[in-house]
Amino acid sequence: GHTFLSRQAGVPEDAIQALRNGQPIADARLQSLRGFAERVVETRGFAGQDAVDAFLAAGYSRAQVLEVVTIIATKTISNYTNHLTATPLE
């Protein structure tokens, strides 16, 4: 499902494959997004100002900081729902 939605959103195929394979994304800006999102998840929102500053320096906005949080929250709800209802994998 996530791969399908990524393709629908126009995420480049090489970035999708890098994410699926746990490899770095060649596009530095997308890699920054990935790193920031991972940091927010790993720290449960306590990523720190340095992480926010690095994200902003990569060309993202303060509004996009909140978008990352919203997407993480949505993914968490989706994962919990799928775990409880045994949604079949792709």
MDAnalysis code that builds the backbone (N, CA, C; Angstrom):
import MDAnalysis as mda
import numpy as np

u = mda.Universe.empty(270, n_residues=90, atom_resindex=np.repeat(np.arange(90), 3), trajectory=True)
u.add_TopologyAttr("name", ["N", "CA", "C"] * 90)
u.add_TopologyAttr("resid", np.arange(1, 91))
u.add_TopologyAttr("resname", ["GLY", "HIS", "THR", "PHE", "LEU", "SER", "ARG", "GLN", "ALA", "GLY", "VAL", "PRO", "GLU", "ASP", "ALA", "ILE", "GLN", "ALA", "LEU", "ARG", "ASN", "GLY", "GLN", "PRO", "ILE", "ALA", "ASP", "ALA", "ARG", "LEU", "GLN", "SER", "LEU", "ARG", "GLY", "PHE", "ALA", "GLU", "ARG", "VAL", "VAL", "GLU", "THR", "ARG", "GLY", "PHE", "ALA", "GLY", "GLN", "ASP", "ALA", "VAL", "ASP", "ALA", "PHE", "LEU", "ALA", "ALA", "GLY", "TYR", "SER", "ARG", "ALA", "GLN", "VAL", "LEU", "GLU", "VAL", "VAL", "THR", "ILE", "ILE", "ALA", "THR", "LYS", "THR", "ILE", "SER", "ASN", "TYR", "THR", "ASN", "HIS", "LEU", "THR", "ALA", "THR", "PRO", "LEU", "GLU"])
u.atoms.positions = np.array([
    [0.809, -1.199, 0.000],
    [0.000, 0.000, 0.000],
    [0.852, 1.263, 0.000],
    [1.905, 1.252, 0.827],
    [2.744, 2.446, 0.910],
    [3.476, 2.700, -0.406],
    [3.925, 1.636, -1.056],
    [4.601, 1.785, -2.339],
    [3.642, 2.351, -3.378],
    [2.430, 1.836, -3.417],
    [1.415, 2.326, -4.358],
    [1.167, 3.811, -4.133],
    [0.971, 4.213, -2.879],
    [0.702, 5.616, -2.576],
    [1.903, 6.495, -2.907],
    [3.099, 5.982, -2.686],
    [4.305, 6.747, -3.032],
    [4.366, 6.992, -4.532],
    [4.055, 5.973, -5.297],
    [4.060, 6.135, -6.755],
    [2.987, 7.130, -7.185],
    [1.817, 7.042, -6.583],
    [0.731, 7.967, -6.905],
    [1.124, 9.405, -6.564],
    [1.938, 9.592, -5.525],
    [2.372, 10.928, -5.109],
    [3.541, 11.440, -5.938],
    [4.052, 10.606, -6.848],
    [5.127, 11.036, -7.717],
    [6.520, 10.869, -7.145],
    [6.661, 10.036, -6.116],
    [7.989, 9.768, -5.571],
    [8.778, 8.982, -6.619],
    [10.002, 9.418, -6.919],
    [10.801, 8.706, -7.933],
    [11.027, 7.239, -7.557],
    [11.017, 6.395, -8.572],
    [11.152, 4.947, -8.339],
    [12.449, 4.601, -7.625],
    [13.551, 5.291, -7.940],
    [14.809, 4.977, -7.259],
    [14.730, 5.296, -5.765],
    [13.985, 6.332, -5.412],
    [13.808, 6.663, -3.986],
    [12.949, 5.602, -3.300],
    [11.915, 5.150, -3.971],
    [11.058, 4.096, -3.406],
    [11.876, 2.835, -3.153],
    [12.677, 2.454, -4.138],
    [13.490, 1.242, -3.981],
    [14.521, 1.405, -2.870],
    [15.115, 2.587, -2.759],
    [16.070, 2.834, -1.671],
    [15.384, 2.693, -0.315],
    [14.195, 3.226, -0.187],
    [13.445, 3.098, 1.069],
    [13.120, 1.636, 1.368],
    [12.645, 0.930, 0.356],
    [12.279, -0.478, 0.548],
    [13.480, -1.344, 0.912],
    [14.670, -0.965, 0.396],
    [15.872, -1.772, 0.608],
    [16.771, -1.257, 1.725],
    [16.321, -0.220, 2.423],
    [17.120, 0.314, 3.518],
    [18.408, 0.976, 3.063],
    [18.407, 1.501, 1.849],
    [19.575, 2.158, 1.280],
    [19.384, 3.676, 1.309],
    [20.489, 4.431, 1.253],
    [20.360, 5.891, 1.173],
    [19.658, 6.310, -0.115],
    [18.922, 7.407, -0.048],
    [18.263, 7.965, -1.228],
    [19.257, 8.905, -1.899],
    [19.418, 8.777, -3.207],
    [20.395, 9.586, -3.943],
    [20.069, 11.079, -3.878],
    [18.801, 11.423, -3.915],
    [18.378, 12.822, -3.841],
    [18.577, 13.326, -2.401],
    [19.497, 14.272, -2.220],
    [19.862, 14.749, -0.876],
    [18.673, 15.332, -0.123],
    [17.799, 16.019, -0.822],
    [16.644, 16.621, -0.143],
    [15.688, 15.537, 0.368],
    [15.432, 14.528, -0.458],
    [14.577, 13.424, -0.010],
    [15.244, 12.630, 1.116],
    [16.548, 12.470, 1.048],
    [17.266, 11.787, 2.126],
    [17.155, 12.577, 3.425],
    [17.168, 13.897, 3.327],
    [16.985, 14.743, 4.504],
    [15.598, 14.539, 5.108],
    [14.598, 14.463, 4.251],
    [13.229, 14.198, 4.709],
    [13.161, 12.853, 5.417],
    [13.750, 11.868, 4.806],
    [13.760, 10.533, 5.402],
    [14.445, 10.550, 6.773],
    [15.629, 11.169, 6.826],
    [16.371, 11.218, 8.078],
    [15.613, 11.958, 9.164],
    [14.964, 13.053, 8.789],
    [14.193, 13.808, 9.769],
    [13.015, 12.983, 10.287],
    [12.287, 12.353, 9.384],
    [11.145, 11.526, 9.793],
    [11.592, 10.386, 10.709],
    [12.695, 9.734, 10.349],
    [13.211, 8.651, 11.195],
    [13.596, 9.174, 12.573],
    [14.222, 10.337, 12.616],
    [14.644, 10.918, 13.894],
    [13.429, 11.243, 14.766],
    [12.383, 11.799, 14.163],
    [11.168, 12.125, 14.914],
    [10.556, 10.853, 15.491],
    [10.505, 9.802, 14.692],
    [9.932, 8.537, 15.162],
    [10.798, 7.937, 16.272],
    [12.100, 7.853, 16.028],
    [13.012, 7.223, 16.997],
    [13.016, 7.941, 18.338],
    [12.844, 9.259, 18.313],
    [12.900, 10.043, 19.549],
    [11.515, 10.347, 20.106],
    [10.497, 9.804, 19.467],
    [9.111, 10.033, 19.859],
    [8.781, 11.520, 19.954],
    [9.283, 12.246, 18.976],
    [8.995, 13.665, 18.886],
    [10.018, 14.576, 19.538],
    [10.986, 14.001, 20.219],
    [12.029, 14.803, 20.865],
    [13.277, 14.858, 19.985],
    [13.093, 15.177, 18.707],
    [14.190, 15.159, 17.743],
    [15.230, 16.237, 18.021],
    [14.818, 17.325, 18.617],
    [15.743, 18.402, 18.952],
    [15.818, 19.472, 17.886],
    [16.251, 20.639, 18.318],
    [16.324, 21.785, 17.415],
    [17.329, 21.566, 16.297],
    [18.417, 20.859, 16.568],
    [19.409, 20.592, 15.514],
    [18.789, 19.835, 14.347],
    [17.937, 18.863, 14.661],
    [17.277, 18.095, 13.600],
    [16.310, 18.975, 12.819],
    [15.568, 19.823, 13.513],
    [14.656, 20.748, 12.837],
    [15.444, 21.709, 11.961],
    [16.521, 22.267, 12.502],
    [17.337, 23.204, 11.733],
    [17.917, 22.560, 10.477],
    [18.373, 21.321, 10.577],
    [18.921, 20.613, 9.416],
    [17.829, 20.380, 8.371],
    [16.636, 20.051, 8.821],
    [15.505, 19.846, 7.924],
    [15.166, 21.147, 7.193],
    [15.125, 22.236, 7.928],
    [14.845, 23.541, 7.323],
    [15.954, 23.940, 6.353],
    [17.203, 23.652, 6.715],
    [18.342, 23.982, 5.850],
    [18.310, 23.198, 4.543],
    [17.643, 22.054, 4.542],
    [17.518, 21.242, 3.328],
    [16.454, 21.799, 2.385],
    [15.799, 22.886, 2.799],
    [14.819, 23.518, 1.929],
    [13.379, 23.298, 2.306],
    [13.144, 22.682, 3.438],
    [11.781, 22.455, 3.898],
    [11.336, 23.623, 4.780],
    [10.040, 23.732, 5.002],
    [9.480, 24.830, 5.790],
    [9.040, 24.338, 7.172],
    [8.741, 25.292, 8.037],
    [8.219, 24.940, 9.371],
    [6.878, 24.217, 9.237],
    [6.076, 24.599, 8.266],
    [4.802, 23.907, 8.035],
    [5.053, 22.448, 7.679],
    [6.126, 22.183, 6.949],
    [6.435, 20.807, 6.571],
    [6.942, 19.992, 7.757],
    [7.498, 20.643, 8.765],
    [7.822, 19.939, 10.013],
    [6.536, 19.340, 10.575],
    [5.480, 20.132, 10.599],
    [4.196, 19.648, 11.115],
    [3.572, 18.604, 10.195],
    [3.801, 18.724, 8.898],
    [3.308, 17.703, 7.968],
    [3.962, 16.359, 8.244],
    [5.251, 16.370, 8.555],
    [5.948, 15.121, 8.887],
    [5.296, 14.488, 10.111],
    [5.003, 15.291, 11.123],
    [4.365, 14.773, 12.333],
    [2.990, 14.197, 12.002],
    [2.240, 14.884, 11.171],
    [0.906, 14.404, 10.781],
    [0.988, 13.085, 10.031],
    [1.945, 12.967, 9.128],
    [2.107, 11.724, 8.368],
    [2.517, 10.584, 9.286],
    [3.411, 10.863, 10.229],
    [3.815, 9.825, 11.186],
    [2.611, 9.370, 12.002],
    [1.797, 10.312, 12.441],
    [0.600, 9.963, 13.222],
    [-0.360, 9.108, 12.402],
    [-0.544, 9.470, 11.143],
    [-1.429, 8.709, 10.261],
    [-0.899, 7.298, 10.043],
    [0.406, 7.184, 9.827],
    [1.012, 5.862, 9.632],
    [0.876, 5.016, 10.890],
    [1.036, 5.629, 12.044],
    [0.887, 4.901, 13.306],
    [-0.530, 4.361, 13.445],
    [-1.520, 5.194, 13.159],
    [-2.916, 4.752, 13.235],
    [-3.155, 3.609, 12.250],
    [-2.636, 3.754, 11.037],
    [-2.790, 2.711, 10.026],
    [-2.146, 1.404, 10.480],
    [-0.923, 1.488, 10.991],
    [-0.231, 0.274, 11.440],
    [-0.979, -0.401, 12.585],
    [-1.422, 0.373, 13.560],
    [-2.153, -0.218, 14.687],
    [-3.421, -0.904, 14.194],
    [-4.127, -0.255, 13.276],
    [-5.351, -0.840, 12.731],
    [-5.046, -2.136, 11.998],
    [-3.999, -2.115, 11.159],
    [-3.649, -3.314, 10.408],
    [-3.221, -4.442, 11.335],
    [-2.500, -4.125, 12.407],
    [-2.084, -5.165, 13.348],
    [-3.288, -5.794, 14.047],
    [-4.250, -4.985, 14.404],
    [-5.409, -5.497, 15.137],
    [-6.412, -6.223, 14.254],
    [-6.412, -5.904, 12.958],
    [-7.386, -6.521, 12.052],
    [-6.763, -7.532, 11.101],
    [-5.449, -7.758, 11.227],
    [-4.732, -8.736, 10.401],
    [-4.933, -8.482, 8.906],
    [-4.757, -7.228, 8.510],
    [-4.861, -6.859, 7.103],
    [-3.836, -7.653, 6.296],
    [-4.243, -8.279, 5.196],
    [-3.290, -9.036, 4.372],
    [-2.232, -8.117, 3.763],
    [-1.003, -8.620, 3.634],
    [0.058, -7.859, 2.996],
    [-0.141, -7.859, 1.502],
    [0.575, -6.947, 0.805],
    [0.473, -6.840, -0.650],
    [0.741, -8.179, -1.311],
])
